[in-house]
Amino acid sequence: EPFFIPFLTGLQARLAEYDLDLMVVMGEPGQYQQERLRRVVETRRADAVVLANTRREDDRIDYLSKAGFPFATLGRSQSGGDTYP
């Protein structure tokens, strides 16, 4: 997707201004990605998560909302209840 690489480049540049690093985990939403997300949250390997390719009903958004873990999305979803606008 032509938007994604420039987005990551800009995000990394902005994070570097605050001495923060960008960790990218690629893959289709599913069990593998859900497990990786769980490990990131439980071990606090990251301060926040950016989710790409969100779905109308997205378990990742529900999980992060319930965990109280900071995140942003690239896309819309109906998941997350009142904790996710």
ChimeraX commands (.cxc) that place a marker at each C-alpha (Angstrom):
marker #1 position 0.00,0.00,0.00 radius 0.5
marker #1 position 1.57,3.32,-1.05 radius 0.5
marker #1 position 0.41,5.14,2.10 radius 0.5
marker #1 position 1.93,2.78,4.66 radius 0.5
marker #1 position 5.70,3.22,4.16 radius 0.5
marker #1 position 5.58,7.04,4.16 radius 0.5
marker #1 position 3.34,6.83,7.25 radius 0.5
marker #1 position 5.88,4.66,9.08 radius 0.5
marker #1 position 8.74,6.92,8.00 radius 0.5
marker #1 position 6.95,10.01,9.34 radius 0.5
marker #1 position 5.91,8.25,12.52 radius 0.5
marker #1 position 9.48,7.11,13.22 radius 0.5
marker #1 position 10.83,10.61,12.60 radius 0.5
marker #1 position 8.32,12.10,15.02 radius 0.5
marker #1 position 8.98,9.44,17.67 radius 0.5
marker #1 position 12.73,10.02,17.39 radius 0.5
marker #1 position 12.18,13.62,18.49 radius 0.5
marker #1 position 11.05,12.17,21.83 radius 0.5
marker #1 position 13.75,9.46,21.96 radius 0.5
marker #1 position 11.15,6.76,21.31 radius 0.5
marker #1 position 11.53,3.74,19.04 radius 0.5
marker #1 position 9.13,2.17,16.58 radius 0.5
marker #1 position 8.53,-1.60,16.62 radius 0.5
marker #1 position 6.59,-3.03,13.67 radius 0.5
marker #1 position 4.82,-6.38,13.78 radius 0.5
marker #1 position 3.38,-7.36,10.41 radius 0.5
marker #1 position 0.81,-9.98,9.57 radius 0.5
marker #1 position -2.86,-10.55,8.98 radius 0.5
marker #1 position -5.11,-10.13,12.01 radius 0.5
marker #1 position -5.52,-13.53,13.59 radius 0.5
marker #1 position -4.25,-15.79,16.36 radius 0.5
marker #1 position -0.53,-15.11,15.72 radius 0.5
marker #1 position -0.96,-11.35,15.79 radius 0.5
marker #1 position -3.27,-11.55,18.83 radius 0.5
marker #1 position -0.61,-13.54,20.71 radius 0.5
marker #1 position 2.11,-11.02,19.79 radius 0.5
marker #1 position -0.13,-8.17,20.93 radius 0.5
marker #1 position -0.80,-9.92,24.24 radius 0.5
marker #1 position 2.95,-10.33,24.85 radius 0.5
marker #1 position 3.62,-6.66,24.06 radius 0.5
marker #1 position 0.93,-5.56,26.51 radius 0.5
marker #1 position 1.82,-7.97,29.33 radius 0.5
marker #1 position 5.56,-7.34,29.14 radius 0.5
marker #1 position 5.17,-3.59,28.42 radius 0.5
marker #1 position 7.58,-3.91,25.48 radius 0.5
marker #1 position 5.94,-0.85,24.01 radius 0.5
marker #1 position 4.33,2.30,25.36 radius 0.5
marker #1 position 1.53,2.24,22.78 radius 0.5
marker #1 position 0.35,0.36,19.71 radius 0.5
marker #1 position -0.78,1.49,16.25 radius 0.5
marker #1 position -3.16,-0.99,14.62 radius 0.5
marker #1 position -3.41,-1.10,10.84 radius 0.5
marker #1 position -6.01,-2.87,8.73 radius 0.5
marker #1 position -8.72,-2.66,11.34 radius 0.5
marker #1 position -11.92,-4.62,10.82 radius 0.5
marker #1 position -15.54,-3.74,11.59 radius 0.5
marker #1 position -15.41,-6.11,14.57 radius 0.5
marker #1 position -11.80,-6.21,15.75 radius 0.5
marker #1 position -10.73,-8.34,18.71 radius 0.5
marker #1 position -7.46,-6.41,18.97 radius 0.5
marker #1 position -9.31,-3.17,19.71 radius 0.5
marker #1 position -11.51,-4.90,22.29 radius 0.5
marker #1 position -8.44,-6.40,23.96 radius 0.5
marker #1 position -6.47,-3.15,24.11 radius 0.5
marker #1 position -9.50,-1.21,25.36 radius 0.5
marker #1 position -10.13,-3.70,28.17 radius 0.5
marker #1 position -6.43,-3.75,29.06 radius 0.5
marker #1 position -6.33,0.05,29.22 radius 0.5
marker #1 position -3.34,0.01,26.85 radius 0.5
marker #1 position -2.79,3.14,24.71 radius 0.5
marker #1 position -3.38,2.65,20.99 radius 0.5
marker #1 position -4.33,4.33,17.74 radius 0.5
marker #1 position -5.79,2.82,14.60 radius 0.5
marker #1 position -5.47,3.23,10.87 radius 0.5
marker #1 position -9.05,2.52,9.91 radius 0.5
marker #1 position -12.49,2.41,11.47 radius 0.5
marker #1 position -14.12,-0.18,13.68 radius 0.5
marker #1 position -17.22,-0.70,15.76 radius 0.5
marker #1 position -15.20,-2.52,18.44 radius 0.5
marker #1 position -13.99,-1.05,21.71 radius 0.5
marker #1 position -17.27,0.14,23.18 radius 0.5
marker #1 position -17.25,3.48,24.99 radius 0.5
marker #1 position -13.48,3.40,25.56 radius 0.5
marker #1 position -12.71,3.77,21.86 radius 0.5
marker #1 position -14.29,6.68,19.99 radius 0.5
marker link #1:1,2 radius 0.2
marker link #1:2,3 radius 0.2
marker link #1:3,4 radius 0.2
marker link #1:4,5 radius 0.2
marker link #1:5,6 radius 0.2
marker link #1:6,7 radius 0.2
marker link #1:7,8 radius 0.2
marker link #1:8,9 radius 0.2
marker link #1:9,10 radius 0.2
marker link #1:10,11 radius 0.2
marker link #1:11,12 radius 0.2
marker link #1:12,13 radius 0.2
marker link #1:13,14 radius 0.2
marker link #1:14,15 radius 0.2
marker link #1:15,16 radius 0.2
marker link #1:16,17 radius 0.2
marker link #1:17,18 radius 0.2
marker link #1:18,19 radius 0.2
marker link #1:19,20 radius 0.2
marker link #1:20,21 radius 0.2
marker link #1:21,22 radius 0.2
marker link #1:22,23 radius 0.2
marker link #1:23,24 radius 0.2
marker link #1:24,25 radius 0.2
marker link #1:25,26 radius 0.2
marker link #1:26,27 radius 0.2
marker link #1:27,28 radius 0.2
marker link #1:28,29 radius 0.2
marker link #1:29,30 radius 0.2
marker link #1:30,31 radius 0.2
marker link #1:31,32 radius 0.2
marker link #1:32,33 radius 0.2
marker link #1:33,34 radius 0.2
marker link #1:34,35 radius 0.2
marker link #1:35,36 radius 0.2
marker link #1:36,37 radius 0.2
marker link #1:37,38 radius 0.2
marker link #1:38,39 radius 0.2
marker link #1:39,40 radius 0.2
marker link #1:40,41 radius 0.2
marker link #1:41,42 radius 0.2
marker link #1:42,43 radius 0.2
marker link #1:43,44 radius 0.2
marker link #1:44,45 radius 0.2
marker link #1:45,46 radius 0.2
marker link #1:46,47 radius 0.2
marker link #1:47,48 radius 0.2
marker link #1:48,49 radius 0.2
marker link #1:49,50 radius 0.2
marker link #1:50,51 radius 0.2
marker link #1:51,52 radius 0.2
marker link #1:52,53 radius 0.2
marker link #1:53,54 radius 0.2
marker link #1:54,55 radius 0.2
marker link #1:55,56 radius 0.2
marker link #1:56,57 radius 0.2
marker link #1:57,58 radius 0.2
marker link #1:58,59 radius 0.2
marker link #1:59,60 radius 0.2
marker link #1:60,61 radius 0.2
marker link #1:61,62 radius 0.2
marker link #1:62,63 radius 0.2
marker link #1:63,64 radius 0.2
marker link #1:64,65 radius 0.2
marker link #1:65,66 radius 0.2
marker link #1:66,67 radius 0.2
marker link #1:67,68 radius 0.2
marker link #1:68,69 radius 0.2
marker link #1:69,70 radius 0.2
marker link #1:70,71 radius 0.2
marker link #1:71,72 radius 0.2
marker link #1:72,73 radius 0.2
marker link #1:73,74 radius 0.2
marker link #1:74,75 radius 0.2
marker link #1:75,76 radius 0.2
marker link #1:76,77 radius 0.2
marker link #1:77,78 radius 0.2
marker link #1:78,79 radius 0.2
marker link #1:79,80 radius 0.2
marker link #1:80,81 radius 0.2
marker link #1:81,82 radius 0.2
marker link #1:82,83 radius 0.2
marker link #1:83,84 radius 0.2
marker link #1:84,85 radius 0.2
view
